[in-house]
Amino acid sequence: MSNGHREMFIGVFAAVGLLLLVLGAPRLIAGVLLLPYGAAVADVAQAPAAVPDRDLELAALGRSRALDWRETAQSARDLTALRLAQALRAPDDATFDAALEATLTAAERSLSLSPAQPIVWYNLAYARLLRDGPRGTADAPLRQSLLTGSYDPRLLMSRIDLALATWRGLSPATQALVAEQIVTAYVRHPDAVVELAQRRRAAAVVFRALEARAELAARFAIDYGRAVRRN
């Protein structure tokens, strides 16, 4: 191979290497930005109250900056959970509104990249409930959460709780899906369902959901009556 051809090949390989480096830089930078405060993201899913305010904010900022470099559904999903946790502990209305708006934006961004995410649909429904009240716009995202993950142990009681909080604002289709969740939950966690029915004053809704299983409806009536008498 002549010196001219060798120099040409070296130039081509150098150009390809530079191109790969440029193309890979966003992924690398985003990865570096995601490393700090990864524990805060994990803890938010399990015990959000235990995560310090500073860690919440720094973890959220890291994911927000990572999204500027490389847009991924996971980073936006994590940012949704972090901003929602901040909204729930906001010290004033302005902080609450800003965190809630950031939650909604991050959730919609994540779902635009990957729609099959029951947890993000749930967080979107919860954020809309906080923003619009019990007869607002939580119905559609709650239904999508149920359709994309009909049984998710992490969300079972939370989705029922949210549904009971906004029951009259839900469509018949969503109510039917929630009724199925109530049956599953009562079989697995009867005491938790009774407590939830008391807290949300939704004994009639729970009883109707269980009516298709007569033995469950009868048992719930007994369990609920005992709980009321204890209190």
N, C-alpha and C positions, 0 to 999 in steps of 0.2 A: 504494500500500500504506500503510495507516495505521501510525502509530507503534506501536500495540499489536501488530499483526501482525508488524511488523519486529522488535520486541523478542522476540516469541515465536520467530521463525525464528532469530534470533541465539542465543537460549537453547538451541534444539534443536541447532544446529550446534556450539555450545560443549560441550554434553553429549556429542555424538557424538565430537568431538575428544578430550575427556577420556577417554572410554571406549577409543578407539583407542590413546591414550597408555598407559593402564593395561594394556591387553591386549598391547601391544608391549614393555612394560618388561622382562618376563622374557627375551624374545629378545635385547634390547639388552644387558642386564646379562650374560647368559650369553656373548654375543659378546665383550664386553670382557674377561671373565675368561679366555677362551680365547686371547686374543692373545699374552700373554707366554709364552715358552718353547715356541713352536710348533716351533722347530728341534729341540728335545729329542725331541719326539714323532716327527718324521721320522727323526732319527738312531737312535732305539731300534729302528726297523724294519730299519735297515741295519747299524749297528755299535753295539749297546747298550753294549759295554764302554767305548766312547769318551765316553759321556755322564756328566758328573760327578754324584756323589751328590746334591749340592744342586740341580742342575737337574732331576734325576729327581723329587725330592720336591716342588719348587715347581710343576713341570708337572702332577704328579699332584694336588696340592692345587687348582690352578686348574680342572682338569677336574671334580674332585669338587664344588667349589662351583658350577661352571656347571650341573652336573646338578641341584643343588638348585633352581636357577631355571628350567631348561628341560631336560627329559629328552629326549635324542637318542641314537640307536644309535651314532653316530660318537663322541660324547664318552665314552660308556661303553666303546666299543671301544678308544679311545686310553688310557683309564684302565686297562683290562685289560693292555695291553702294558707300560705304565709300572710297574704294581704287580708284574707278573711279573718284569720286569728287576730290581726292587728285591729280590724274593725270592731271585733267583739269586745276588745278591751280599750277602745278609744276613750280618752278622758273628756272629750268635748265633741260637739256636733260637727265642727269643721273637720276634725281629724277623722271622725267616723265616716263622713261623706267622702272624703278623699280616699280612704282605705277601701271603702265599699265600691267606689267607682273603679279603682285599680283592680279589685277582685273580679268585677264583671268583665273588664277589658281582658284580663289574663285568661279567664275561663273561656271567653269567646275565641280568643286567639288559639288556645290549646285545642279546642274542639274543631276549629277550622282545619287544623293539621291532622287530627285523629279523632273522628267522631265517636268511636266506640270506647268511651271512658265513663263508666257509671259514676265514679267518684266526682269527676269534674261536672257532670250534669247535675249531680246532687248539690255541689257547692254553688253552682249557678242558680239553682232553684232556691237555695237558702238565702243567697245574696239578694235575689229578687224579692223574696218574702220580707227581708229586712228593709228593703227600699220601698216596696209598694204596699205592704200590709197583706192581711190574710186573703183578700179578694183580688189580688193583683195578678202578677204574671208568672207565678211559680209553676203553674200547671204543666206547660209544655216541657220544660227541662226536667221536672220530676218524672213525667211519663217516659222521657228518653232515658233517664237513669234506670228506670225499671225495665225498659225494653232491651237496653244494652247489657244489663246484668241482672237477670231476674232473681237470682239468689246470690247475694254477697253478704257473708256474715258480718263484715265490717259496717255495712250500711243498713242491715235489717231493721233494727229498732230506730235508727236515726231517720230513715225515710218514712216510717210509720208516724213517728212524732211530727215530722214536718207536714205530712199529709193531714193529720188530725188538726194541726194548727190552722190549716187553710182549707178544710174539708169543703165548705160551701163554694169555694172558688175553683174547685176541681171539676173537670169534665167527667161525665159518666164513664168514659173509657179509662181514665186515670183512676177513678174510684174503684173500678172493677179490678184493676191491677193491684191496687193497695189492699183490697179485700183478700186477695190471694196471699199477700205478704202477712196479713194479720193472722190468717190460719196457720201459716208456717211458724210464725213467731210464737203463737200461743201453744203450739205443740212443743216447741223447744224451750220457751222461756215464759211460762204462764204467769209467774209472779210479776215479771217486768211488764207484761201486757196489761195486767190488772192495775198496776201502779200508773201506767201511762193513761189508761182509760179514766182513772180518777183525776189525774192532774189536768188532763185536757177536757174533762167533763164530756167524754165521748163514749160512755158505756153503750148507748144505743147503736152507735156506728159499729163498734166492735161486735156487739151481739148479732147485728144483721150480717156482718161478714162471716160469722161462725154458724149461721143458721143452716147452711148447706151441710154441715156436719152436726147433726142433732146432739150427739153426745158431747161435743165440744161446747156447743151453745149452753147446754144444761150445766156443764161443769163451770163455765165462765160465770153463769148466773149465781151459782153457789159461792165461787171464789170471790166475786165482786161483792156479794152481800156480806160475806165475812169481813172483807177489807173495810167496807163502810162502817160496820158495827165496831170494828177496832178503833176507828178514827172518830 
